[in-house]
Each structure stands twice: as structure tokens, then as C-alpha cells.
Amino acid sequence: MTIAAPREPAPETRVALVPETVAALTRAGHSVIIETHAGLAAGHTDADYERAGASVVPGIDLAAIDVLAHVTPLPPEAIARLRRGAVTIGLMAPFTDERLAALTEAGVTALAFEKVPRTSRAQAMDVLSSQALAAGYRCVLEAAIRLPRFFPLAMTAAGTVPPAKVVVLGIGVAGLQAIATAKRLGANVAANDIRPSSAEEARSVGATFIDVGLDTSEGTGTGGYARALGDDSAARQQAALAPHIADADVLITTAGVPGQAAPRLATAEMVAAMRPGSVVVDMLAASGGNVEGSLPGQDVKVASSRGDGEITIVGLTVPAADLPADASRLYAKNVQNMVNLLDTDDGFAVIFDDDILEGAAITHDGANRLEPAPQPAP
Ligand code: NAD
């Protein structure tokens, strides 16, 4: 089969296939086509891809390939050029009517990573997890570089420096990685989430769990995800978190609810109550923001109500794209594992009795298979 990966449009820095996965796919008997300069931002030259067995071309003939692996959701113009029966593998949200209509019209099987079930077997294709891992790590580095203090305890002849206090809100894949990274840097970490299993998960990576006294069944949604809290519970959560945030040097927020705007966990007043010099990193700034006042891609300075000085609120956009080499390496392995699922003895057919393909296929053979769902926040 012929599998292709395009040069992603700026500002995306990741690439859907890296030379290592190209070599594995060609060893398995596939042909791989890579668009010129597709891997440059992730550290891979065209020559690296050619050495791995790919053909590098200035423009991919989309009508002549079987599988298109991509990172950025495909625009309708590109979709229209694919051949009927081709398969796309990549991120596809937001699932706009326009994109779904183009995919349906083109008769392609679109496998959207956002729809891969969060099961043990699907972990090898779980892009949300692999990219959240990079994102959680990145959140801590963004904070550490801006904080005018050490993260670790330092006992020196020149005196003792206490460890930084870090609060992490949202203990999913990104939050766990943020906790682990902050711990590795030597900080004291406390964390909160609304799923029942989150307390144990936080403790397993060295954080203290902040119990806000809520009935955790309220925050439990389907498929292991959280559900939005009602207004009363959300207000109680904010009130209980406020003293922990005020006492923190760093606040990192990674809390998401699928298909909905990010829950508001910290108000402007709660942030202003932090010490001057403190840093807030909002990973969900582009999805509505966990923190009031955060702006995607910007550092916002706000006055501390505790005296002269400011707090920096860092709004992230796509933090995994700031680690393009390893984020692409993990992404490409997820793509390769998805291709392996498709590559059966019966030919390169999509098998709908496989729950991973069944979940991921948002269109197939001219049909829109996506259940009506709330659109993610812009
Ligand atoms: P996510 O990105 O949807 O959300 C991040 C975290 O924010 C979640 O832990 C969620 O509970 C939390 N959150 C939502 N609202 C909150 C609020 N008001 N206050 C505090 N926290 C809030 O989550 P994710 O990282 O994609 O993980 C979602 C679930 O899937 C988790 O249970 C995770 O363990 C599970 N998971 C399973 C697998 C697997 O088995 N293959 C892989 C990855 C994740």
C-alpha cells in the first residue's frame, strides 16, 4: 500500500511519519511518500527519509495514495483530491459540518485519533495520550523558566532555599506528567481532579491530593472522562482550591471535559491572591481556559493583591508542538500501529468489528458515522 505524509501547514511543527516509522512501514512491504521538508521542524531532513526508504516529492498526488497520515485536520480542498476508498489517519477535530461533508462526499475512510477509545488495547494508537504526555512536561518547563526561584530544595553554604510549591489541577495524562516532571525538578506538588480514581493516581506520582470535599460521582462521565460540575459544586471547588492556589508558587491547569469548554477552576481574584512572581500555566487557554484572564499564546501579567508585583499567566496553544521531535516520534508510532490494525490478511480493509477502528472511523464509504455530539469550544 502507498502511505503518504504531507508537510504540515505552519504553525504546526510536528510530522505524522518520522524516518524510524518509514523504515518499519517499508519493511512491512508498504511504499511511503513524504512531501519535501515535511520533517524539518521535527529534526528530520529529506535525506533522512530517503535513507529510511521513502520517496520524497515536492507535492503528493493525493489521488494516487491509499493512506494519508496527517497531524493538522485536513482542509476540504485536500479531502476532495483523495481517491474514493482512501484512508486518512490523523487529528480531525473540530468535526465541522464542512469537513464531515467533504470526507463523506469524497468517500474516504477518515480515522480520527480523537475518537480512538481509551482502552488498554488502544493505548498504542492513543495520540491524545502521547501528545498529552509531551504537553504536561512542557507546562512545567514553561513555568520553571519564568519562575524567579528554584524548583528544588537547595542546601548550600550560602543558605537554604526551600522547594517551590506547585499546584496541578486536572490529573489526566498531561496532569500526571506535569506532576512527575515537577517532582523530578524537586518541587512540592499538590493536585486536584474530580474523577474518583484521580487521588490515587496523583499519589502514585508523588503529589499530595487536595480533597475539595465533593461527591466524586458528580464529576464522573463516560469512557473514563470527567463530566462538567454543576454551578454549586464548581463554586465549592473554587472556594476549596483558593487557599492552595494562593500559597503556590506555580499553578498548572490541564483540566478538560470532552466536547466542552474548559472548566473555569481559577478566577482572576484567586490568581491575584498569589505572591508576586508566581507563575500560572493554563494548558487549556485555547479551549476557553481553566484560568480567568489567560490568552492562548500569550503571557499575561496581572497585579498581585498581596503587594507590589505581578503574576504571570502563560496561555498555551498546542504545547506538544513545542517538542516537535519527540511529539512526532510518538505520534508517528501511533500512526504506524493504526496502519498495522488496517493491514489484515483480507487486504487493506477497514474492519468494523474492531472496536478501535469502529470508534475512530468518522466517515466510511460515503457515510457520516459520527454521532451528533457537542462541538468543542473554539
Ligand atoms: P482530559 O484531557 O479529558 O482531562 C484532563 C483531566 O481534567 C481529567 O483527568 C479530568 O478528570 C480533569 N477534569 C475535568 N474537569 C475538572 C474539574 N472541574 N476539576 C478538576 N479536574 C477536572 O483527560 P485525559 O488525560 O484525556 O484522560 C481522561 C481519562 O482517560 C482519564 O481517566 C485517564 O486515566 C483515562 N485514560 C485512559 C487511557 C487508556 O486506558 N488507554 C489512556 C489515556 C487516558
Residues whose N, C-alpha, C, O or C-beta is under 5 A from the ligand:
A	BS01	NAD	R118 T119 S120 Q123 S129 L169 G170 I171 G172 V173 A174 N192 D193 I194 R195 G223 G224 Y225 A226 T254 A255 G256 V257 P258 P263
